[in-house]
Amino acid sequence: MKIRAHALLFDNDGTLVSSLASVDRCWARWAAEYGITEEFGRVELHGRPAVEIVAELLPADVVPEALARIEAMEVEDVPNDGVQLLPGTKAFLDSLPADRWAVVTSATRRLAEARLDAVGILPKTMITADDITRGKPDPEPYLLAARELGVDPADCVVFEDAPAGLAAGRAAGMTTVALTTTHQAHEVDADLVVKDLSALSALVSDGRVEISVRD
């Protein structure tokens, strides 16, 4: 199978890097600090902006302080083996022109930059939770990325590991590629499903990117 596009849009956590251990560690500590361990256990965590999670768990007047606290905890945890490159990430990104791809993450810019800096990824274009009003599964983050790159949404491919992110890509009218790094194949809905970026290669020609599944 080959997919052709003008721009490639990547989720970060679970797609380019793995930060699951750090996320679980920090959020568990955070929930304990605020005495909401039981309520926290019932909340969907992965692939959602922290502000939505915090607002779901705590009164509105506590949200700003609690949001700053979890951001600080996650940033501080990055050097503690808090992030690792997923297989194939570096080779795949290195094969792409800098102006043909973007990172689209539910993390804040401060946290996203800390995690990406730690593994040597420096995107020219990045959309974060700080740039949007509605997070995934709303299409706003991916539509904003397409606009920043100057590309029609129909000519974009979204790479995601989470159902919410894939739903956002579909709602934006984009082709979707699911990576089974955090969910099993039967749990994701995408045009193409692969284990991670090591399963793919990219060929750039005449301003377009042709994505192929490796034999």
Salt bridges, closest charged atoms under 4 A:
ASP11 OD1 - LYS136 NZ 3.15
ASP13 OD2 - ARG115 NH1 3.03
GLU33 OE2 - ARG69 NH2 2.74
GLU38 OE2 - ARG42 NH1 3.74
GLU52 OE1 - ARG48 NE 3.81
GLU56 OE1 - ARG48 NH2 2.85
GLU71 OE1 - ARG110 NH1 3.41
GLU74 OE2 - ARG115 NH2 3.03
ASP77 OD2 - ARG25 NH2 2.59
ASP94 OD2 - LYS90 NZ 2.86
ASP99 OD1 - ARG100 NE 3.76
GLU113 OE2 - ARG109 NH1 3.98
ASP131 OD2 - ARG109 NH2 2.84
ASP138 OD2 - ARG134 NE 3.22
GLU140 OE1 - ARG134 NH2 3.67
ASP155 OD2 - HIS6 ND1 3.30
GLU160 OE2 - LYS136 NZ 2.73
ASP161 OD2 - HIS46 NE2 2.54
ASP189 OD2 - ARG170 NH1 3.89
GLU210 OE2 - LYS2 NZ 3.90
GLU210 OE1 - ARG4 NH2 2.82
